[in-house]
Amino acid sequence: MATPAGFQALPLPLIQLSLAAVLKCGQSFRWSILPLPMPSDPTIPAQEYRLCLRDRVVCLRQSQTALFYRSAFPDPQPSPTQLQLREAETLLWLNDYFQLDIDLSKLYDEWAARDTVFSGVKERFGGIRMLRQDPWENLISFICSSNNNISRITKMVQSLCKQYSPALLSLHDPSGHETHTYHPFPPPSVLAAPSVTATLRSLGFGYRAGYIQKTAQILVDAHGTTEAGREPSELWLESLRGVATADARAELLKLMGVGRKVADCILLMSLDKKEVIPVDTHVHQIAIKHYGFKGSLKGKSPMTPKLYEDVNSKLVDVWGDYAGWAHSVLFTSDLKSFASYGIQEPTPSSPVKGSKRSRVESLLPTPPTTPLPSPLKRKASSVPLESSNEPDSLAERVKRLRRK
């Protein structure tokens, strides 16, 4: 398809990145997802995705073979030459944020060859990769995740930005009917103020309000602030990317509201610890159902430190160096909200009544096998993995998910 007006095109097949899955599966919570006018051509994107960074709003659309991107800036608008340079910055950010130097197709092939469970979901759930998020935003987002669901975490994070970060700019939605205002993520110094706890409680954050304020205060007290640019606390968190996993985890566990699972989410999703698997009762159930781990599928076992370590070790043995990435695919495939994801739409001659799936979901059942685009150069490595138990058939799994 032609590149949408005002957008740049990056050749990128869905097998390497599926925005419809990656931006909805509980990794990041600030992306706005806006519907596009519904054309007759099913290969044309159905949604636009927007994220507010510090100085721009990044807008994305996706076809079967390309990622389309553009940036929107506050006034004064950049000159044509400046805009070209800034779009080059956006492209660099996209490559870093989506880690496009990792060949996801190769990883999927390796996991599927050694794990029959993964082989059963490989085609339907292609293109799910780990984001490389800003560690400060990732930290606060996952403090909000405690005893929470994706929808409510999203509302909390977005209300946090609206409350504590001045609006960067406003944009019309793709249809031109509504205007949306975009706020960057607030820095540590802003959330360290003592009044933050009461304000966040009034916004429905509950006990998490105190954790957020105290964590911000701990970081600011330890690392200070600056008048402009990124704050020392943010730079320190980012520096943990170069620290051994156990040491980085130990630092995170010193913060309020950060237990083992939250720490592991941050390690995996923003600090480059690709082998880390955040374990919760959902992941424990996956280990029981598919990987021979002992336990009951009916009752939820308390997540003791020993159980956490045992589940983690088992799944790392199955998937190897990129175990955290593989876990994200299986985790997504087991979410109730993805029960109908990637299932082919019926033909017009045999409609299914009551179908509520979006067109973008039906568009992504089996990403096409396409040569890698130029950004995908570095080959991901992994160690030999163990085979796992034989899974249920895909049809049986879909039926079971629908019954839940």
C-alpha positions as CSV (number, residue, x, y, z in Angstrom):
1,M,0.0,0.0,0.0
2,A,1.0,3.6,-0.4
3,T,2.6,5.5,2.4
4,P,-0.1,7.6,4.2
5,A,0.3,11.4,3.7
6,G,2.8,12.9,6.2
7,F,4.2,9.6,7.2
8,Q,7.6,7.9,6.6
9,A,7.7,4.2,5.8
10,L,10.0,1.6,7.4
11,P,9.9,-1.8,5.7
12,L,9.0,-4.2,8.5
13,P,6.8,-7.4,8.3
14,L,4.3,-8.3,10.9
15,I,6.3,-11.4,11.8
16,Q,8.9,-9.0,13.3
17,L,6.5,-6.6,15.0
18,S,2.7,-6.6,15.6
19,L,1.6,-3.3,17.2
20,A,-1.8,-4.7,17.8
21,A,-0.3,-7.2,20.2
22,V,2.8,-5.6,21.6
23,L,1.0,-2.3,22.6
24,K,-2.0,-4.0,24.2
25,C,-0.4,-6.9,26.2
26,G,0.5,-5.0,29.3
27,Q,4.1,-3.9,28.7
28,S,3.4,-0.2,28.2
29,F,0.4,1.9,29.3
30,R,0.6,5.3,27.6
31,W,-0.1,4.5,24.0
32,S,-3.3,6.0,22.6
33,I,-5.0,3.7,20.1
34,L,-7.3,5.6,17.7
35,P,-9.5,4.1,15.0
36,L,-9.0,5.1,11.3
37,P,-11.7,5.4,8.8
38,M,-12.7,2.0,7.6
39,P,-11.7,1.5,4.0
40,S,-12.8,-1.3,1.7
41,D,-9.2,-2.6,1.3
42,P,-8.5,-4.8,4.4
43,T,-4.7,-4.3,3.9
44,I,-5.0,-0.7,4.9
45,P,-4.2,0.1,8.6
46,A,-7.3,0.2,10.9
47,Q,-5.7,2.0,13.8
48,E,-3.2,4.7,14.6
49,Y,-1.0,4.5,17.8
50,R,0.3,7.6,19.5
51,L,2.8,8.1,22.3
52,C,3.9,11.4,23.9
53,L,7.6,11.7,24.4
54,R,9.4,14.7,26.0
55,D,9.4,16.9,23.0
56,R,7.1,15.2,20.4
57,V,4.2,12.9,19.8
58,V,5.1,9.8,17.8
59,C,2.3,8.5,15.5
60,L,2.4,5.0,14.1
61,R,0.4,2.9,11.6
62,Q,1.1,-0.5,10.3
63,S,0.4,-2.6,7.2
64,Q,1.4,-6.2,6.5
65,T,4.8,-5.2,5.3
66,A,5.6,-1.7,6.7
67,L,5.6,0.5,9.8
68,F,4.5,4.0,9.1
69,Y,5.7,6.8,11.4
70,R,5.5,10.6,11.8
71,S,6.2,13.0,14.6
72,A,4.1,16.0,15.8
73,F,5.8,18.9,17.5
74,P,4.6,21.9,19.6
75,D,4.8,25.4,18.1
76,P,7.0,26.8,16.7
77,Q,7.0,24.2,14.1
78,P,10.4,23.0,12.8
79,S,11.6,24.1,9.4
80,P,11.7,21.5,6.6
81,T,15.4,20.8,7.3
82,Q,14.8,20.6,11.0
83,L,11.9,18.3,10.5
84,Q,14.0,15.9,8.4
85,L,16.6,15.8,11.2
86,R,13.9,15.2,13.9
87,E,12.3,12.4,11.9
88,A,15.7,10.8,11.7
89,E,15.7,11.0,15.5
90,T,12.3,9.4,15.7
91,L,13.5,6.5,13.5
92,L,16.5,6.0,15.9
93,W,14.1,6.0,18.8
94,L,11.8,3.5,17.1
95,N,14.7,1.1,16.4
96,D,15.8,1.4,20.1
97,Y,12.3,1.2,21.6
98,F,11.2,-1.8,19.6
99,Q,14.7,-3.4,19.7
100,L,14.5,-3.9,15.9
101,D,18.1,-5.1,15.7
102,I,16.9,-8.4,17.3
103,D,15.7,-10.9,14.7
104,L,12.4,-12.0,16.2
105,S,11.6,-14.5,13.5
106,K,14.9,-16.4,14.3
107,L,14.0,-16.5,18.0
108,Y,10.5,-17.8,17.2
109,D,12.0,-20.6,15.1
110,E,14.4,-21.5,17.8
111,W,11.8,-21.6,20.5
112,A,9.3,-23.6,18.3
113,A,12.0,-26.2,17.4
114,R,12.6,-26.9,21.1
115,D,9.2,-26.3,22.6
116,T,6.0,-27.9,21.2
117,V,3.9,-25.5,23.3
118,F,5.4,-22.5,21.7
119,S,5.1,-24.2,18.3
120,G,1.4,-24.3,18.8
121,V,1.0,-20.5,19.2
122,K,3.9,-19.4,17.0
123,E,1.9,-18.5,13.9
124,R,-1.1,-17.0,15.5
125,F,0.8,-14.8,17.9
126,G,3.7,-13.6,15.7
127,G,5.4,-10.3,16.1
128,I,5.4,-10.0,19.9
129,R,8.7,-8.6,21.1
130,M,9.9,-6.9,24.2
131,L,9.9,-3.1,24.3
132,R,12.9,-1.2,25.6
133,Q,11.2,1.4,27.7
134,D,12.3,4.4,29.7
135,P,13.2,2.9,33.1
136,W,11.7,5.7,35.2
137,E,8.3,5.5,33.4
138,N,8.5,1.7,33.5
139,L,9.2,1.7,37.2
140,I,6.2,3.9,38.1
141,S,3.9,2.1,35.7
142,F,4.6,-1.2,37.4
143,I,4.3,0.1,40.9
144,C,0.7,0.9,39.6
145,S,0.4,-2.7,38.4
146,S,0.2,-4.2,41.9
147,N,-3.1,-6.2,42.2
148,N,-4.4,-4.4,39.1
149,N,-5.5,-5.1,35.5
150,I,-4.3,-3.6,32.2
151,S,-7.2,-1.3,31.7
152,R,-7.1,0.2,35.1
153,I,-3.3,0.6,35.1
154,T,-3.6,2.4,31.8
155,K,-6.1,4.9,33.3
156,M,-3.9,5.4,36.3
157,V,-0.8,6.1,34.3
158,Q,-2.5,8.5,31.9
159,S,-4.2,10.4,34.8
160,L,-0.8,10.7,36.5
161,C,0.6,12.3,33.4
162,K,-2.4,14.6,33.0
163,Q,-2.2,15.7,36.6
164,Y,1.6,16.3,36.9
165,S,2.9,17.1,33.4
166,P,2.0,20.2,31.4
167,A,0.3,19.4,28.0
168,L,2.9,19.3,25.2
169,L,0.4,19.7,22.3
170,S,-3.1,18.9,21.0
171,L,-3.8,16.9,17.9
172,H,-7.0,16.0,16.0
173,D,-7.8,12.3,15.8
174,P,-7.4,10.7,12.4
175,S,-11.0,11.3,11.5
176,G,-10.6,15.0,12.4
177,H,-13.7,15.0,14.7
178,E,-12.0,15.2,18.1
179,T,-9.0,16.8,19.6
180,H,-6.7,14.9,22.0
181,T,-4.2,16.6,24.3
182,Y,-0.9,14.8,25.0
183,H,1.2,15.0,28.2
184,P,4.8,13.7,28.7
185,F,5.6,11.5,31.7
186,P,6.5,13.6,34.8
187,P,10.1,13.5,36.2
188,P,11.0,12.2,39.6
189,S,11.3,15.6,41.2
190,V,7.7,16.4,40.5
191,L,6.4,13.1,42.0
192,A,8.6,13.5,45.0
193,A,6.6,16.4,46.4
194,P,4.9,15.4,49.8
195,S,1.4,16.5,48.5
196,V,1.6,13.8,45.7
197,T,0.4,11.0,47.9
198,A,-2.9,12.7,48.8
199,T,-3.6,13.8,45.3
200,L,-3.0,10.4,43.8
201,R,-5.2,8.8,46.4
202,S,-8.0,11.2,45.4
203,L,-7.4,10.0,41.8
204,G,-8.0,6.4,42.8
205,F,-4.4,5.1,43.2
206,G,-5.0,3.7,46.7
207,Y,-2.0,2.5,48.6
208,R,0.1,2.8,45.4
209,A,0.0,6.6,45.9
210,G,2.4,6.5,48.8
211,Y,4.7,4.0,47.1
212,I,5.0,6.3,44.1
213,Q,5.8,9.5,46.1
214,K,8.2,7.7,48.4
215,T,10.1,6.0,45.5
216,A,10.4,9.4,43.8
217,Q,11.6,11.0,47.0
218,I,14.2,8.2,47.6
219,L,15.6,8.7,44.1
220,V,15.7,12.5,44.3
221,D,17.3,12.4,47.8
222,A,20.0,10.0,46.5
223,H,20.7,11.6,43.1
224,G,19.5,15.2,43.2
225,T,17.8,17.2,40.5
226,T,18.7,19.5,37.6
227,E,17.0,22.6,36.1
228,A,16.6,21.2,32.6
229,G,16.9,17.9,30.7
230,R,16.9,14.4,32.1
231,E,17.2,14.2,35.9
232,P,20.1,12.4,37.6
233,S,17.6,9.8,39.0
234,E,16.6,8.9,35.5
235,L,20.1,8.6,34.3
236,W,21.0,6.4,37.3
237,L,18.1,4.1,36.6
238,E,19.2,3.8,33.0
239,S,22.8,3.0,34.1
240,L,21.4,-0.2,35.6
241,R,21.4,-1.6,32.1
242,G,25.1,-2.1,32.4
243,V,24.9,-3.8,35.8
244,A,24.6,-7.5,36.4
245,T,21.0,-8.7,36.7
246,A,21.3,-9.7,40.4
247,D,22.9,-6.4,41.3
248,A,20.3,-4.3,39.3
249,R,17.5,-6.3,41.0
250,A,18.9,-5.6,44.4
251,E,18.9,-1.8,43.7
252,L,15.3,-1.9,42.5
253,L,14.2,-3.8,45.6
254,K,15.3,-0.9,47.8
255,L,12.5,1.2,46.4
256,M,9.0,1.4,47.8
257,G,6.3,-0.7,46.2
258,V,8.9,-2.8,44.3
259,G,8.8,-6.5,45.1
260,R,10.4,-9.4,43.1
261,K,7.9,-9.4,40.3
262,V,7.8,-5.6,39.8
263,A,11.6,-5.6,39.8
264,D,11.7,-8.3,37.2
265,C,9.3,-6.5,35.0
266,I,11.5,-3.5,35.0
267,L,14.6,-5.6,34.4
268,L,13.0,-7.2,31.4
269,M,11.1,-4.3,29.9
270,S,13.6,-1.4,30.3
271,L,17.0,-2.7,31.6
272,D,18.0,-5.2,28.9
273,K,17.8,-8.3,31.1
274,K,16.3,-10.5,28.4
275,E,16.5,-13.7,30.4
276,V,14.4,-12.5,33.3
277,I,10.8,-13.9,33.7
278,P,8.4,-12.0,35.9
279,V,6.5,-14.7,37.7
280,D,2.9,-14.3,39.0
281,T,0.0,-16.7,39.5
282,H,-0.8,-16.4,35.7
283,V,2.7,-17.5,34.8
284,H,2.6,-20.3,37.4
285,Q,-0.6,-21.6,35.8
286,I,1.1,-21.7,32.4
287,A,3.9,-23.7,33.9
288,I,1.5,-26.2,35.4
289,K,-0.7,-26.5,32.3
290,H,2.1,-26.9,29.8
291,Y,5.5,-27.6,31.3
292,G,4.9,-30.3,33.9
293,F,5.2,-28.1,36.9
294,K,3.4,-29.4,40.0
295,G,0.4,-27.6,41.3
296,S,-3.3,-27.2,41.1
297,L,-5.1,-25.5,38.2
298,K,-8.1,-24.8,40.3
299,G,-6.6,-23.0,43.3
300,K,-4.0,-20.3,43.4
301,S,-0.9,-21.2,45.4
302,P,0.7,-18.5,47.5
303,M,3.7,-17.0,45.5
304,T,6.5,-17.8,48.0
305,P,10.1,-16.9,47.1
306,K,10.9,-20.6,46.6
307,L,7.9,-21.1,44.2
308,Y,8.9,-18.0,42.3
309,E,12.5,-19.3,41.9
310,D,11.3,-22.8,40.9
311,V,9.0,-21.5,38.2
312,N,11.5,-19.1,36.9
313,S,14.3,-21.7,36.7
314,K,12.0,-24.2,34.9
315,L,11.0,-21.7,32.2
316,V,14.5,-20.4,31.7
317,D,15.6,-24.0,31.2
318,V,12.9,-24.3,28.5
319,W,13.6,-21.1,26.6
320,G,17.2,-20.1,27.4
321,D,18.9,-16.7,26.9
322,Y,15.8,-14.8,25.7
323,A,13.4,-16.5,28.1
324,G,11.8,-13.3,29.1
325,W,10.9,-12.6,25.5
326,A,9.4,-16.1,25.0
327,H,7.4,-15.8,28.2
328,S,5.8,-12.6,26.9
329,V,4.4,-14.5,23.8
330,L,3.0,-17.3,26.0
331,F,1.6,-14.8,28.5
332,T,-0.2,-12.9,25.8
333,S,-1.6,-16.0,24.1
334,D,-3.1,-17.0,27.5
335,L,-4.8,-13.6,28.2
336,K,-8.6,-13.7,28.0
337,S,-8.6,-10.4,26.0
338,F,-6.6,-12.2,23.3
339,A,-8.8,-15.3,23.1
340,S,-10.0,-14.4,19.6
341,Y,-6.8,-12.7,18.4
342,G,-5.5,-13.8,15.1
343,I,-8.4,-16.1,14.2
344,Q,-9.4,-15.7,10.6
345,E,-12.6,-13.8,9.9
346,P,-15.3,-15.9,8.2
347,T,-15.9,-15.3,4.5
348,P,-18.9,-13.0,3.6
349,S,-20.9,-16.1,2.6
350,S,-20.6,-17.6,6.0
351,P,-20.9,-14.8,8.6
352,V,-20.7,-15.5,12.3
353,K,-23.3,-13.7,14.4
354,G,-22.2,-11.7,17.4
355,S,-18.6,-11.3,16.4
356,K,-17.1,-8.3,18.2
357,R,-13.5,-8.7,17.0
358,S,-11.8,-5.6,15.5
359,R,-10.7,-5.7,11.9
360,V,-7.1,-5.2,12.9
361,E,-7.2,-8.5,14.9
362,S,-8.6,-10.5,12.0
363,L,-5.9,-8.9,9.8
364,L,-3.1,-10.6,11.8
365,P,-3.6,-14.3,11.9
366,T,-0.3,-15.4,10.3
367,P,2.3,-12.7,9.5
368,P,3.8,-13.2,6.1
369,T,7.3,-14.6,5.7
370,T,9.1,-11.6,4.4
371,P,12.9,-10.9,4.1
372,L,14.2,-8.9,7.0
373,P,14.3,-5.1,6.6
374,S,17.5,-3.2,6.9
375,P,17.3,-2.4,10.7
376,L,17.2,-6.1,11.6
377,K,20.8,-7.0,11.3
378,R,22.0,-8.4,14.6
379,K,21.2,-12.1,15.0
380,A,19.8,-13.1,18.4
381,S,21.6,-16.0,20.0
382,S,20.3,-18.6,22.4
383,V,21.5,-21.8,24.1
384,P,20.0,-25.3,23.4
385,L,16.6,-25.6,25.0
386,E,14.8,-28.6,26.5
387,S,11.7,-30.0,24.9
388,S,8.5,-29.6,26.9
389,N,5.4,-31.7,27.3
390,E,3.0,-32.2,24.5
391,P,0.4,-29.3,24.5
392,D,-3.3,-29.5,23.9
393,S,-4.4,-28.8,20.4
394,L,-4.8,-25.1,19.4
395,A,-8.5,-25.7,18.8
396,E,-8.9,-27.1,22.3
397,R,-7.0,-24.2,23.8
398,V,-9.2,-21.6,22.0
399,K,-12.4,-23.4,23.2
400,R,-11.1,-23.4,26.8
401,L,-10.1,-19.7,26.7
402,R,-13.6,-18.8,25.4
403,R,-15.2,-20.7,28.3
404,K,-13.3,-18.7,30.9
